[in-house]
């Protein structure tokens, strides 16, 4: 449901409703089966798998990444060549840029993040700040209704990382197992605020694929460009 309706349904790392449902089901099974037979073992196994996914399999392992006050590295864009913050800011006459890496179009949290970004676009325009989105997938893999809006100003664009993908931003074989025949890698969710000279003013590296940076957090960091 969160995948299909990212504008209406969002979640968090705890997923309170789902977690409460699992615990309630386990409690009912324990009460109904005093001999603790296979139903109990199955319920405990399901709970273990659920927790394993929630807290371990969805966690993000980060290699050494560019630090604050260092230069943001150049990134290779598919069929376009090298992309540099300095060139982008000069071309668009902006004072800085927010660079976001999205896990993938199959990720409900990435879709929800895209939806939230619409609310930030007007503020970015007013403060003369650019927004650049990156993913392992091409733009045609993302729902058009999430990217396009009622004007060209509000249209989001997702740039595709070229092969070989940069290890500091992409986790190898991190896409869901069922998608492996079509896609293997996944971008590590992260957000970077970079000035026109390419200096990193702020960053947030997500600890979990389910908790990318919120739009409220992005908006609260824009003051750094005026310091």
C-alpha positions in Angstrom: 0.0 0.0 0.0 2.8 2.4 0.8 4.4 1.6 -2.6 1.2 2.3 -4.5 0.1 5.4 -2.5 3.2 7.2 -1.3 1.4 10.5 -1.1 -1.2 9.1 1.3 0.6 6.4 3.3 4.0 6.6 4.9 5.8 4.5 7.5 8.8 4.6 9.8 11.4 2.2 11.1 9.1 0.9 13.9 5.9 0.4 11.8 3.8 0.5 15.0 0.6 -1.0 13.5 2.4 -3.9 11.8 4.6 -4.6 14.8 1.6 -4.5 17.2 -0.3 -6.9 14.9 2.6 -9.4 14.9 2.8 -9.3 18.7 -0.9 -9.7 19.1 -1.0 -12.7 16.8 1.8 -14.3 18.7 0.0 -13.7 22.0 -3.2 -15.3 20.7 -1.4 -18.3 19.5 0.4 -18.7 22.8 -2.9 -18.5 24.7 -4.6 -21.0 22.3 -1.9 -23.6 22.2 -0.9 -24.6 25.7 1.2 -27.4 24.4 3.3 -25.1 22.3 3.2 -27.0 19.1 4.0 -26.1 15.5 1.7 -23.0 15.4 3.7 -21.4 18.2 7.0 -22.2 16.5 5.7 -20.8 13.2 4.6 -17.6 14.9 7.9 -17.1 16.6 9.7 -17.8 13.3 7.6 -15.2 11.5 8.3 -12.7 14.2 12.0 -13.4 13.9 12.0 -12.9 10.1 10.0 -9.7 10.5 12.5 -8.2 13.0 15.5 -9.4 11.0 14.2 -7.6 8.0 13.2 -4.4 9.9 16.4 -3.9 11.8 19.1 -5.8 9.9 18.4 -6.4 6.2 17.2 -2.9 5.7 20.2 -1.3 7.4 22.7 0.6 5.3 26.4 -0.1 5.5 28.5 3.0 4.6 32.1 3.0 3.3 34.2 6.1 3.9 32.2 9.0 2.5 33.2 12.6 1.8 33.2 14.6 5.0 31.7 18.1 5.8 34.1 20.9 4.6 35.5 18.7 1.9 34.8 18.8 -1.8 31.8 16.9 -3.2 33.2 14.4 -5.8 32.3 14.4 -9.5 29.7 11.9 -10.5 29.4 10.1 -13.8 25.9 10.4 -15.3 24.7 7.7 -17.7 25.2 8.9 -21.3 26.0 12.4 -20.2 29.5 12.2 -18.8 31.0 13.8 -15.7 28.7 15.9 -13.5 30.2 18.5 -11.1 28.5 20.7 -8.5 30.5 23.7 -9.6 29.4 23.4 -13.2 25.8 22.8 -12.2 25.7 25.9 -10.0 27.3 28.0 -12.6 25.0 26.8 -15.4 21.9 27.4 -13.3 23.1 30.5 -11.4 22.3 29.0 -8.0 24.1 29.6 -4.7 24.2 25.9 -3.9 22.5 22.6 -4.4 20.9 19.8 -2.5 22.1 16.4 -3.8 19.9 13.4 -3.0 20.5 9.7 -3.7 17.3 7.7 -3.9 17.4 3.9 -3.3 15.1 3.0 -6.2 11.7 3.3 -7.8 10.6 0.0 -6.1 11.2 1.5 -2.7 8.1 3.0 -1.0 10.2 5.3 1.1 12.0 6.7 -2.0 8.6 7.3 -3.6 7.3 9.1 -0.5 10.4 11.2 -0.4 9.8 12.3 -4.0 6.3 13.3 -3.1 7.5 15.3 -0.1 10.0 17.2 -2.2 7.3 19.0 -4.0 6.6 21.0 -0.8 10.3 22.1 -0.7 10.6 23.3 -4.3 9.1 26.7 -3.8 11.4 27.4 -0.9 14.4 26.2 -2.9 13.4 28.5 -5.8 13.1 31.5 -3.4 16.5 30.9 -1.9 18.1 30.2 -5.2 19.1 26.6 -4.3 19.2 23.7 -6.8 18.0 20.2 -6.4 19.7 17.2 -8.0 18.4 13.6 -7.6 20.4 10.5 -8.4 19.5 6.8 -8.7 20.9 3.6 -10.1 17.7 3.4 -12.3 16.9 5.6 -15.3 14.2 8.3 -15.0 11.8 6.2 -17.1 11.6 3.7 -14.2 10.1 6.3 -11.9 6.3 7.0 -12.0 5.7 10.1 -14.1 3.0 11.4 -11.8 5.6 11.6 -9.0 8.0 13.6 -11.0 5.8 15.9 -13.0 3.5 18.5 -11.6 1.5 21.5 -12.9 4.5 23.5 -14.1 8.0 23.0 -15.4 9.4 24.5 -12.3 7.8 21.7 -10.2 9.0 18.9 -12.4 11.6 16.7 -10.7 14.3 14.9 -12.7 16.1 11.8 -11.6 19.6 11.3 -13.1 21.0 7.8 -13.6 24.4 6.9 -12.3 26.7 5.5 -15.0 28.4 2.1 -14.8 30.6 1.3 -12.9 28.5 2.9 -10.2 30.4 4.7 -7.4 30.9 2.5 -4.4 30.6 5.4 -2.0 27.0 6.1 -3.1 25.8 2.7 -4.2 25.6 -0.7 -2.4 26.2 -3.7 -4.6 23.5 -6.4 -4.7 21.4 -4.4 -2.3 18.2 -4.4 -4.3 15.4 -6.7 -3.2 16.1 -10.3 -4.1 13.0 -10.6 -6.3 14.2 -7.8 -8.5 17.7 -9.4 -9.1 17.0 -10.5 -12.7 16.5 -6.8 -13.6 18.4 -4.8 -11.0 21.1 -5.7 -8.5 22.4 -2.5 -6.9 20.8 0.2 -4.8 21.8 3.7 -4.1 22.5 4.4 -0.4 20.0 7.0 0.7 21.8 10.2 1.5 21.5 14.0 1.4 24.2 16.6 0.7 24.1 20.4 0.9 26.9 21.8 -1.3 27.8 25.4 -2.0 28.6 26.8 -5.5 32.3 26.0 -5.0 31.6 22.4 -4.3 32.2 22.5 -0.6 30.0 20.1 1.5 28.2 22.2 4.1 26.1 19.4 5.6 25.3 15.7 4.9 23.0 13.0 6.2 23.8 9.4 5.6 20.7 7.2 6.2 21.3 4.3 8.7 18.3 2.5 7.2 16.8 2.2 3.8 13.4 2.9 5.4 14.4 6.2 6.9 15.7 8.6 4.2 16.1 12.2 5.2 12.9 14.1 5.6 12.0 17.3 3.7 11.6 19.2 7.0 15.3 18.3 7.8 16.4 19.5 4.3 14.6 22.8 4.7 16.1 23.4 8.1 19.6 23.1 6.8 19.4 25.8 4.0 20.5 28.5 6.4 24.0 27.1 6.0 24.3 28.6 2.6 23.8 32.1 4.0 26.5 31.8 6.7 
